[in-house]
């Protein structure tokens, strides 16, 4: 295990040294949650980085972390306690791709959350390079059909008028957009690129349950400036825990 600081030290997480590890995507996802939330669900939460980021930045009053892997559940519970969120966060032992009745039996109720966030596995099974650690492979690889199940779970878990936010690699946008378009309206797409002049590598998508408002494609934002290795001021402030993602 390692113990890693996020948000300029406002959040410290235990993670597997060689398994799936939270990084910039998890922080951006948590920072993308809208302000004023009361109940947030983090699907496939792992060690809890995204959901706890949303809590640490004051984006939600409470966070439920849904995770199916027992080892990661234990880490998430430890991270909840170690960061002082034991009264505001809980870990749900649930497979979010399971049938609705199985999810409910595990404590994941329908129509409950005003915000649902997720960083789904992003390589379709049998594509890319398989991860050597089993837990990391599960977190990075899945059948294409499973993305549909993740979005389905998000739609079932969101309250009427609630919002779902996913972060996903740009090459998978078509499948992600198709799954969202069947269940959410008022879709907003925010492309994220490393630098000006470079292709987007990640997409943030958000949608509102029950809305029929049209899609909005937002201007690409760049994590770094033209030169140097530092982050652009907007993202530097996020990663230091001084700001949320305004979009």
C-alpha angles and dihedrals in degrees: 000000000000129000110222132188121226132181093027091305097312088115128035121188136190111223138171110269093221105019131075108322129196117239143154094323092059093049093047091049093052091044090052093064112112120253120255098038120154103188124026128182121204109201116210088005099178108187090351102258100141098042093044090048088057090050094046091051092049095244094132139019094223139016131199115200113209114200134154101196111090095211092052091045089057091049092048092052090049091049092049091053097041092053094049097250098118091118094046106039138048136181120235118206099218142130103227092201091059126103117287094251091053091050092050091048088055091054101262102130127198125246093013112113130071090201130031119185131185143175099195126197105278111200115077111234114274091021128100123005115319114238112248095221114073096223091048092049091054090049094050106033132055141144115273090245091061093069087063089054092052092053091044090055091048091053093048093048097046118092121235106290090013124141133237121202124187132177115209141161113272095239089064095054096109094059093041094049092048092053093047095044091061093055112023139046135200088051116190121193119198115186116207120203130181096235141351110286093026128109120259113265100185136033127205112203128185131179138177122232112240096011123127096190115131128258121274120205107202128207116273115260124210125222094204135034123244093272137027132031100267125105123258110264094256092056095037088060091050095049090048091053094246099115145015126233109276109209 
